[in-house]
């Protein structure tokens, strides 16, 4: 058997086909939703997945304000922000953040599951999160997917 005939194919930038997918976050557990969305953004479900390239899809998440947190996380989970100035540390619970900025919880959960590199920043730009059921990307004709069918 000629082992030189087995070559690893790396997709070029123009060969990568990106699609638009729509995910409904209503009554979904936040962490489980974020892991599936991060994998879609990375392109891990595609056959031509390459770790150092942006080969994932563009994801639109609707109903981000109706996401669930299990246990007592809604009142006990804290999000910490520091402005850089003395006394500039602000702490807010998940319930407060959901009330003030409904998309923040989903965005932060997905951002935390992406690489902490320039590639991760580029992948995060492929995510659009909306609090309600309406979104402004109808022209892209996103395909509605059920995240429970993704393994």
N, C-alpha and C positions, 0 to 999 in steps of 0.2 A: 504494500500500500504506500502510495506516495504521500508523505506527510506535508510536503511543501505545497500541496494543492489546497490546504486548509488555511485560508486567510481571514483575518478579522476585518470586517467591513466597518469603517467609521463614516457616519453620514456627514456630508458637507453642509454648510449653512443653508444653501439653497434647496437641498433635498429634504429638509425637515418640514413636515406638514403639520401646521398648528391649527387646531379646531377651537371653537368656542363651545363650552359646556355650561349648563345652568344647573345649580344645586339648590334645592329648597332646604333651608335649615330649620324649618318649623318642627318643634319637639325632638330635635336631634341633640344628643349629648355632645357637649362642646369638644372634648378631647378626641372622641372617636370621629367626629366630623372633620376636625383639623388634620388628623393623620391621613385620612383619605384624600382630602383636598391637597395637602402638601405632596403626596405621591403623584397626584394628577399633574400638579404644577411642575414637578421634576420630570415627568414622563416615564415613570417606572413601570407603567402598565403597557408601554409600547414595546414592540419587538426590536426597535432600533435605539433603545435607551443607551445613552452614553453619559457617564458621570460628570464629565467636564463641559458638556454642552447644554444649552437651553433647548431641549427637545420636547418639553411638556406642552400642555394645552393652556388656553386662556380660560379662566374659571370665573363665573358670575355666581355669587351667593346672594339669595334673596331671603327675606324674613329672618335676618340676623338678630332682631330684637326678640325673637321667640325661641331662642336656643335654651337648652336646659343645662344645669350643672347638678351633679349628683351629690347626695349627702348634704352636709352643711356648708358646702363651698360658696354658695351664694352670699352668705353673711361672713364667712371666715377667710376666704381667699382675698389676699391684699395685693394691690398693684401699687408699686412704689415708683415715684418720679422725683428726680433731683434736678433742680434748675442750675446748680453749680454755684449758687450764692449761699452764704451762711444763713441757716434757717430756711432754706428753700426746698426742703424735702416734703413731699406731699404723699400721703397714703390714702388710698380709696379702696373700698370693698368692691366686689364684683357687682353687687346690687346697685351701688352708686354709679359705677361706670356704665352699667346697662341703662340706667336712667339718663345719664348725661350724654354719653356717646354710645348709641346702641351697636355700632359696628366695631367698636374698639376691642371687645372680647374676642371676637372671631379673628380679627386681623392679628392681634397679638399671639393668639394660639397658633395660627398658621405660620406667622413669622418665626416663632420659636422652634418650629419643626423644619425650617429650611436651613441650608448651610449659612454659616456666619462669614461669608466671603462676598466678593463682587458678584459671583454667580447667584448667590442667594438674594442679593438686592435686585438683580435683573429678574429673577423668577417671581419675586414679590410684586413687581410691577405688572405681572400678568393676572393679578387677582383683583376683582372688583366686588365690593361688599355693599349691600343695600339693606336698610332697616326694614322697609316694607316689601310688598310683593311686586312693586313696579320697579323696572330698571330702564335705563336709557341706551341699551345696546340691542334694540330690536333689529337694527339693520344687519348685524352680524349673524342673525338667525341661529342663536345658540340651541344646542341639543340638550333637552332635559334628561338628566341621568339620575338614577337611583343609586345612592352611595352604598346601599346594603347589598347590591349585586356585585360590587367590586370586591375582589378577594385579595 
